[in-house]
């Protein structure tokens, strides 16, 4: 989700976001952890896999997934097909990309120490973008991301929060980029330390040290190299090496694809270490002059990775989702984690399916099989549709997304990356539970606010299936 959507989400949380409706809690146990209706057994993927009759059935094969991804690039305005950019960038386009994101804050913000950001600080952020120096035309430049890097609203690492005691939602954090992601380099900050880049799924400011500039052929050639590995764990790390810091203990998140150097001699050391207990992969690095180079690296065999994207089955979607269970909520991929839309994106990326970055764009994407709700849809119709949810379906309300994991006693359950839930107990009292992590909860007992059922505010259901 993005900065604007997040404000909606926080306001809902203040009202009792994800509260339970009065008709359900009396039939649900409230365990010691206070998450209504959830037992310890339900915190394991095998529990839900055993209840799914089509768990191992292929939902979409590799060709259907490739067609789906191509359709996303062709018709979804929130994504960017970087290879189709012209050889020059228009200055008006660049200023528009930046201007849509980097707008002067219209509300008070506070730094990490709880101090209100002064107008002079905000003015400096606006001036630091150096929009007046954007040329009318410029050569289109490309790069590869060399390490996990924050995408920022402004060219700054300054954190900004809605209140003096908030430390969860940094309003200047937009998203993150991962090693091997191609970008178009569109503009440089006044201090020369930041670039505004467009990745396939997002445009924002990134520290220059996280991107190596190279020719288009090298950048896009890297993304197509074969054979390759796909990270299938929540994260994986390369081995430590003092001889090549650029590939030392580098974090690779779920779904990241890296080339394998299959012809590497088994007795030839990689950065001073024998490769026989690891897989030799190739990673982009940034040379001293900022240019793109490539280096071998070792990914230990104990790391969770596959020789291809996992088959898209309901069992695999469940297993992949539960690999994040308990991870701290990270707005915009901050705190070395991810948020609700990042969570579902990476689960599906591990099976080869690309999703737009933000929950709003996912919910509205014309490229997917969706059920769309409007204010004209009454509670009965919505409830009837919710009863037909299947494993892997994505359920959206403004600013939030959940992934369906199955049904228990006629009730759908979801896994999602959430700040917290509230519900009404059998006595009618609202209980608020702070979660701040990837969690399992029932769906139908939830409310959008203290009065409105959650179901009544679903805006769409995205189904990654034919």
C-alpha positions as CSV (number, residue, x, y, z in Angstrom):
1,X,0.0,0.0,0.0
2,X,1.1,3.6,-0.4
3,X,1.3,6.6,1.9
4,X,-2.2,7.9,1.1
5,X,-3.8,4.5,1.5
6,X,-2.0,4.0,4.8
7,X,-3.8,7.1,6.3
8,X,-7.1,5.4,5.6
9,X,-5.8,2.2,7.2
10,X,-4.7,4.0,10.4
11,X,-7.9,5.9,10.7
12,X,-9.8,2.6,10.5
13,X,-7.6,1.1,13.2
14,X,-8.4,3.9,15.5
15,X,-12.1,3.1,15.1
16,X,-11.6,-0.6,15.9
17,X,-10.4,-1.8,12.5
18,X,-11.3,-5.4,11.9
19,X,-13.8,-5.6,14.8
20,X,-16.0,-8.6,15.0
21,X,-19.8,-8.6,14.4
22,X,-22.2,-9.5,17.1
23,X,-23.6,-12.6,15.5
24,X,-20.4,-14.7,15.4
25,X,-18.2,-14.3,18.5
26,X,-20.5,-16.3,20.8
27,X,-19.7,-19.4,18.7
28,X,-15.9,-18.8,18.7
29,X,-13.5,-19.5,21.5
30,X,-11.3,-16.7,22.8
31,X,-8.0,-18.3,23.6
32,X,-5.3,-16.9,25.9
33,X,-3.6,-15.1,23.0
34,X,-6.9,-13.2,22.5
35,X,-7.2,-13.8,18.7
36,X,-10.7,-14.9,18.5
37,X,-11.4,-18.3,16.9
38,X,-7.8,-19.3,16.3
39,X,-6.2,-22.4,17.8
40,X,-2.6,-23.4,17.8
41,X,-3.3,-26.1,15.2
42,X,-4.6,-23.5,12.8
43,X,-1.2,-21.8,12.8
44,X,0.3,-24.6,10.7
45,X,-0.2,-24.8,6.9
46,X,-0.8,-28.6,7.1
47,X,-4.0,-28.0,9.0
48,X,-5.4,-26.1,6.0
49,X,-3.9,-28.3,3.3
50,X,-5.6,-31.3,4.8
51,X,-8.9,-29.5,4.5
52,X,-8.4,-28.5,0.9
53,X,-9.7,-31.3,-1.5
54,X,-7.8,-29.8,-4.5
55,X,-4.6,-28.9,-2.6
56,X,-2.2,-30.4,-5.2
57,X,-4.2,-29.5,-8.3
58,X,-2.5,-27.0,-10.7
59,X,-4.5,-23.8,-10.6
60,X,-2.6,-22.1,-13.5
61,X,0.3,-23.7,-15.5
62,X,3.4,-21.9,-16.5
63,X,2.0,-20.7,-19.8
64,X,-1.2,-19.4,-18.2
65,X,0.9,-17.6,-15.6
66,X,3.1,-16.1,-18.4
67,X,0.0,-14.9,-20.2
68,X,-1.3,-13.4,-17.0
69,X,1.9,-11.5,-16.4
70,X,1.9,-10.3,-20.0
71,X,-1.6,-9.1,-19.6
72,X,-0.7,-7.2,-16.5
73,X,2.1,-5.4,-18.3
74,X,-0.1,-4.6,-21.2
75,X,-3.3,-3.2,-19.6
76,X,-2.5,-2.2,-16.0
77,X,-1.6,1.5,-15.7
78,X,0.2,1.0,-12.3
79,X,3.0,-1.1,-13.8
80,X,5.8,-0.2,-16.2
81,X,7.2,-2.2,-19.0
82,X,10.7,-0.7,-18.9
83,X,11.9,-2.4,-22.0
84,X,9.4,-0.5,-24.1
85,X,10.6,2.9,-23.0
86,X,12.0,5.1,-25.8
87,X,15.6,6.0,-25.9
88,X,14.9,9.4,-24.4
89,X,12.8,10.6,-21.4
90,X,10.5,13.6,-21.7
91,X,11.1,16.2,-18.9
92,X,7.4,16.7,-18.4
93,X,6.9,13.0,-17.8
94,X,9.7,12.9,-15.2
95,X,8.3,15.9,-13.4
96,X,4.9,14.3,-13.4
97,X,6.2,11.0,-12.0
98,X,7.9,12.8,-9.2
99,X,5.1,15.3,-8.6
100,X,2.5,12.6,-8.1
101,X,4.5,11.0,-5.3
102,X,6.5,13.7,-3.6
103,X,3.9,16.2,-2.5
104,X,4.2,18.7,0.3
105,X,2.7,17.2,3.5
106,X,-0.7,18.6,4.4
107,X,-0.7,17.4,8.0
108,X,1.7,17.6,10.9
109,X,4.4,15.0,11.0
110,X,6.9,13.9,13.7
111,X,10.4,12.6,13.5
112,X,11.7,9.4,15.3
113,X,12.4,11.4,18.5
114,X,8.8,12.7,18.6
115,X,9.6,16.2,17.5
116,X,7.3,18.0,15.0
117,X,8.9,18.5,11.6
118,X,9.4,22.2,11.0
119,X,8.3,23.9,7.8
120,X,11.9,24.6,7.1
121,X,12.6,20.9,7.1
122,X,9.7,20.2,4.7
123,X,10.8,23.1,2.5
124,X,14.3,21.5,2.3
125,X,12.8,18.2,1.3
126,X,11.0,19.9,-1.6
127,X,14.0,21.8,-2.7
128,X,16.2,18.8,-2.4
129,X,14.4,17.2,-5.3
130,X,15.8,19.8,-7.7
131,X,12.9,19.6,-10.0
132,X,14.0,22.8,-11.8
133,X,17.0,20.9,-13.1
134,X,15.0,18.2,-14.9
135,X,16.0,18.6,-18.5
136,X,13.4,18.8,-21.2
137,X,14.8,15.6,-22.7
138,X,17.4,13.2,-21.5
139,X,18.9,9.8,-22.5
140,X,17.0,6.9,-20.9
141,X,19.4,5.3,-18.4
142,X,19.0,1.9,-16.8
143,X,20.3,0.1,-13.7
144,X,20.1,-3.0,-11.6
145,X,19.4,-3.0,-7.9
146,X,22.3,-4.5,-6.0
147,X,20.9,-4.8,-2.5
148,X,17.5,-4.6,-0.7
149,X,16.8,-0.9,-0.7
150,X,14.0,1.4,0.6
151,X,11.9,3.4,-1.8
152,X,11.2,6.8,-0.3
153,X,8.7,9.6,-0.9
154,X,11.5,12.2,-0.8
155,X,15.3,11.9,-1.3
156,X,15.9,11.5,2.5
157,X,16.2,8.8,5.1
158,X,14.4,11.0,7.6
159,X,11.5,9.1,9.1
160,X,8.1,10.9,9.5
161,X,5.2,9.7,11.6
162,X,1.6,10.9,12.2
163,X,2.1,11.3,15.9
164,X,4.8,11.8,18.5
165,X,4.4,8.3,19.8
166,X,4.0,6.4,16.5
167,X,6.9,4.3,15.4
168,X,5.2,1.9,12.9
169,X,4.1,3.9,9.9
170,X,6.9,6.0,8.3
171,X,5.0,8.3,6.0
172,X,8.1,8.8,3.8
173,X,8.5,5.0,3.2
174,X,6.9,3.8,0.0
175,X,8.2,0.3,-0.7
176,X,11.5,-1.6,-1.3
177,X,13.5,-2.9,-4.2
178,X,15.4,-6.2,-4.3
179,X,18.7,-7.4,-5.8
180,X,18.4,-7.9,-9.6
181,X,15.4,-5.6,-10.1
182,X,15.7,-3.5,-13.2
183,X,15.0,0.3,-13.0
184,X,15.0,3.4,-15.2
185,X,17.0,6.2,-13.7
186,X,15.0,9.3,-14.2
187,X,16.4,12.1,-12.0
188,X,19.1,12.9,-9.4
189,X,18.6,14.8,-6.1
190,X,20.2,18.1,-5.4
191,X,22.8,16.5,-3.1
192,X,23.7,13.8,-5.6
193,X,22.9,11.0,-3.2
194,X,19.5,9.8,-4.5
195,X,17.9,8.8,-7.7
196,X,14.3,8.8,-8.7
197,X,13.8,5.5,-10.4
198,X,11.0,3.6,-12.0
199,X,10.9,-0.1,-11.4
200,X,8.4,-2.4,-13.1
201,X,6.0,-2.0,-10.1
202,X,6.8,1.4,-8.5
203,X,8.5,4.8,-8.9
204,X,10.2,6.6,-6.0
205,X,13.5,7.8,-4.6
206,X,16.3,5.3,-3.8
207,X,19.8,5.8,-2.5
208,X,22.3,5.8,-5.4
209,X,24.5,3.2,-3.7
210,X,21.8,0.6,-4.1
211,X,21.7,0.8,-7.9
212,X,24.4,0.1,-10.5
213,X,24.0,1.8,-13.9
214,X,24.5,-0.2,-17.0
215,X,23.5,-0.7,-20.6
216,X,19.9,-1.8,-21.3
217,X,21.2,-5.1,-22.8
218,X,23.1,-6.0,-19.7
219,X,20.3,-5.0,-17.4
220,X,17.5,-6.9,-19.1
221,X,19.8,-9.7,-20.2
222,X,20.5,-10.4,-16.5
223,X,16.8,-10.8,-15.8
224,X,16.5,-13.5,-18.5
225,X,19.6,-15.5,-17.7
226,X,19.2,-19.3,-17.3
227,X,19.5,-21.5,-15.4
228,X,18.3,-19.7,-12.3
229,X,17.1,-20.1,-8.8
230,X,14.0,-18.7,-7.2
231,X,14.1,-17.9,-3.5
232,X,11.2,-19.8,-1.9
233,X,11.9,-19.1,1.8
234,X,10.7,-15.9,3.4
235,X,14.3,-14.7,2.9
236,X,17.7,-16.3,2.0
237,X,21.2,-15.0,2.6
238,X,24.4,-15.4,0.7
239,X,27.5,-16.4,2.7
240,X,29.8,-13.9,4.3
241,X,32.9,-13.0,2.3
242,X,35.4,-10.3,3.1
243,X,36.8,-10.4,-0.4
244,X,33.6,-9.2,-2.2
245,X,31.5,-7.1,0.2
246,X,28.9,-6.5,-2.5
247,X,27.7,-10.1,-2.3
248,X,28.4,-10.8,1.3
249,X,25.4,-11.8,3.5
250,X,23.1,-10.3,0.9
251,X,19.4,-10.8,1.7
252,X,17.2,-12.2,-1.1
253,X,13.5,-12.1,-0.3
254,X,10.8,-14.6,-1.4
255,X,10.4,-14.8,-5.2
256,X,13.7,-13.1,-6.1
257,X,15.2,-14.8,-9.1
258,X,19.0,-15.1,-9.5
259,X,21.1,-16.7,-12.3
260,X,23.1,-19.9,-11.5
261,X,26.6,-20.3,-12.8
262,X,26.1,-24.0,-13.6
263,X,29.4,-24.4,-15.3
264,X,31.5,-23.2,-12.3
265,X,34.2,-25.8,-11.7
266,X,33.3,-27.6,-8.4
267,X,36.8,-27.4,-7.1
268,X,37.3,-23.7,-7.9
269,X,36.8,-21.4,-4.8
270,X,34.2,-18.6,-4.9
271,X,35.5,-15.5,-3.1
272,X,37.9,-17.8,-1.1
273,X,35.4,-20.5,-0.2
274,X,34.7,-23.9,-1.7
275,X,31.4,-24.1,-3.5
276,X,30.6,-27.7,-2.8
277,X,28.2,-27.0,0.0
278,X,26.5,-24.1,-1.8
279,X,25.1,-23.0,-5.1
280,X,27.1,-20.6,-7.2
281,X,24.9,-17.7,-8.3
282,X,25.6,-14.5,-10.1
283,X,24.7,-11.1,-8.6
284,X,24.9,-7.5,-9.8
285,X,27.4,-5.3,-8.0
286,X,28.1,-1.6,-8.1
287,X,31.7,-0.6,-9.1
288,X,33.5,2.3,-7.5
289,X,32.3,4.6,-10.4
290,X,28.7,3.4,-10.0
291,X,28.7,1.2,-13.1
292,X,27.2,-2.3,-13.3
293,X,29.3,-5.3,-12.9
294,X,28.6,-8.9,-11.9
295,X,30.1,-11.2,-9.4
296,X,29.8,-14.9,-8.4
297,X,28.4,-15.5,-4.9
298,X,27.5,-18.5,-2.8
299,X,24.0,-19.4,-1.7
300,X,24.2,-22.1,1.0
301,X,22.3,-25.3,0.1
302,X,20.4,-25.0,3.4
303,X,18.7,-21.9,2.1
304,X,15.2,-22.4,0.8
305,X,15.4,-22.0,-3.0
306,X,14.1,-23.8,-6.1
307,X,15.3,-24.4,-9.6
308,X,12.2,-22.7,-10.9
309,X,9.0,-21.0,-9.7
310,X,6.9,-23.3,-7.6
311,X,3.8,-24.8,-9.2
312,X,0.8,-22.7,-8.5
313,X,-1.2,-25.1,-6.3
314,X,-3.3,-24.2,-3.3
315,X,-0.9,-26.3,-1.1
316,X,2.1,-24.3,-2.3
317,X,0.3,-21.0,-1.8
318,X,-0.5,-22.0,1.8
319,X,3.0,-23.2,2.6
320,X,4.5,-20.0,1.2
321,X,2.1,-17.7,3.1
322,X,2.8,-19.5,6.4
323,X,6.6,-19.0,6.0
324,X,6.0,-15.4,7.0
325,X,3.8,-16.2,10.0
326,X,4.9,-14.0,12.9
327,X,7.0,-11.7,10.9
328,X,6.8,-8.1,12.1
329,X,4.6,-5.8,10.1
330,X,6.7,-3.5,8.0
331,X,4.9,-0.6,6.4
332,X,6.3,-0.2,2.8
333,X,8.8,-3.0,3.5
334,X,10.4,-1.1,6.4
335,X,12.0,-2.9,9.3
336,X,13.4,-5.5,6.9
337,X,9.9,-6.9,6.6
338,X,6.8,-6.2,4.5
339,X,3.2,-4.9,4.7
340,X,-0.1,-6.5,3.7
341,X,0.2,-6.0,-0.1
342,X,3.9,-6.8,-0.1
343,X,3.2,-10.0,1.8
344,X,0.7,-11.3,-0.8
345,X,2.8,-10.1,-3.7
346,X,5.8,-12.1,-2.5
347,X,3.8,-15.3,-1.8
348,X,2.5,-15.1,-5.4
349,X,5.8,-14.1,-6.9
350,X,7.3,-17.4,-5.6
351,X,4.9,-19.2,-7.9
352,X,5.7,-16.9,-10.8
353,X,2.6,-14.5,-10.6
354,X,3.3,-10.8,-10.6
355,X,0.9,-8.5,-8.7
356,X,0.8,-4.7,-8.6
357,X,2.6,-3.3,-5.6
358,X,-0.1,-1.5,-3.7
359,X,-3.4,-2.9,-2.3
360,X,-5.4,-0.3,-4.2
361,X,-3.8,-1.2,-7.5
362,X,-4.2,-4.9,-6.8
363,X,-7.8,-4.5,-6.0
364,X,-8.5,-2.5,-9.1
365,X,-6.3,-4.2,-11.6
366,X,-8.1,-4.9,-14.9
367,X,-5.7,-7.7,-15.6
368,X,-7.1,-10.2,-13.1
369,X,-10.2,-12.3,-12.5
370,X,-12.1,-10.1,-9.9
371,X,-15.4,-9.8,-8.1
372,X,-16.1,-6.1,-7.6
373,X,-18.5,-4.7,-5.1
374,X,-20.3,-1.3,-5.0
375,X,-22.4,0.4,-2.5
376,X,-25.4,-1.1,-4.2
377,X,-24.4,-4.6,-3.1
378,X,-26.3,-5.5,0.1
379,X,-25.0,-7.6,3.0
380,X,-26.8,-10.7,1.8
381,X,-25.1,-10.7,-1.6
382,X,-21.7,-10.0,-0.1
383,X,-22.1,-12.8,2.5
384,X,-23.1,-15.2,-0.2
385,X,-20.0,-14.4,-2.2
386,X,-17.7,-14.6,0.9
387,X,-19.1,-18.1,1.6
388,X,-17.6,-19.2,-1.8
389,X,-14.1,-18.0,-1.2
390,X,-11.3,-20.4,-2.0
391,X,-7.7,-20.9,-0.8
392,X,-5.5,-18.1,-2.4
393,X,-8.3,-15.6,-3.0
394,X,-7.3,-12.1,-2.1
395,X,-9.9,-10.0,-0.2
396,X,-9.6,-6.2,-0.3
397,X,-11.0,-3.3,1.8
398,X,-9.6,0.2,1.4
399,X,-5.9,0.1,2.3
400,X,-5.8,-3.6,3.2
401,X,-5.6,-7.1,1.8
402,X,-6.0,-10.6,3.2
403,X,-5.4,-14.0,1.7
404,X,-7.9,-16.8,2.2
405,X,-6.5,-20.0,3.7
406,X,-9.7,-22.1,3.9
407,X,-12.9,-22.7,5.9
408,X,-13.4,-24.2,9.3
409,X,-16.9,-24.9,10.7
410,X,-18.4,-23.0,7.7
411,X,-16.3,-19.9,8.4
412,X,-13.5,-18.6,6.0
413,X,-10.1,-17.9,7.6
414,X,-7.4,-15.6,6.3
415,X,-3.7,-14.9,6.7
416,X,-2.6,-11.3,6.5
417,X,0.0,-8.8,7.6
418,X,-1.9,-6.5,9.9
419,X,-1.4,-3.9,12.7
420,X,-4.2,-5.5,14.8
421,X,-7.8,-6.7,15.1
422,X,-10.8,-5.9,17.3
423,X,-13.9,-8.0,17.9
424,X,-17.0,-8.0,20.0
425,X,-17.2,-10.7,22.6
426,X,-20.3,-12.6,23.7
427,X,-21.1,-9.9,26.2
428,X,-21.0,-7.3,23.4
429,X,-17.8,-5.7,24.5
430,X,-15.1,-4.7,21.9
431,X,-11.7,-6.3,22.4
432,X,-8.7,-4.7,20.7
433,X,-5.7,-7.0,20.0
434,X,-2.4,-5.4,18.7
435,X,-0.8,-7.9,16.3
436,X,1.7,-5.9,14.1
437,X,2.6,-9.0,12.2
438,X,1.6,-11.8,9.8
439,X,-1.4,-13.4,11.5
440,X,-4.2,-15.9,11.1
441,X,-7.7,-14.7,11.8
442,X,-11.3,-15.6,10.9
443,X,-12.9,-13.4,8.3
444,X,-16.6,-13.3,8.6
445,X,-16.7,-12.1,12.3
446,X,-14.7,-9.0,11.4
447,X,-16.1,-5.5,11.1
448,X,-14.8,-2.5,9.3
449,X,-15.6,-0.3,12.3
450,X,-17.4,-0.6,15.6
451,X,-20.8,-0.8,13.8
452,X,-20.2,-2.0,10.2
453,X,-19.4,-5.6,9.3
454,X,-16.1,-6.0,7.5
455,X,-18.0,-7.9,4.7
456,X,-19.9,-4.7,4.0
457,X,-16.7,-2.8,3.1
458,X,-15.0,-5.3,0.8
459,X,-14.3,-3.5,-2.4
460,X,-13.1,-6.5,-4.5
461,X,-12.0,-10.1,-4.4
462,X,-9.0,-11.0,-6.7
463,X,-8.9,-14.6,-7.8
464,X,-5.6,-15.9,-9.3
465,X,-7.2,-18.6,-11.3
466,X,-8.9,-19.1,-14.7
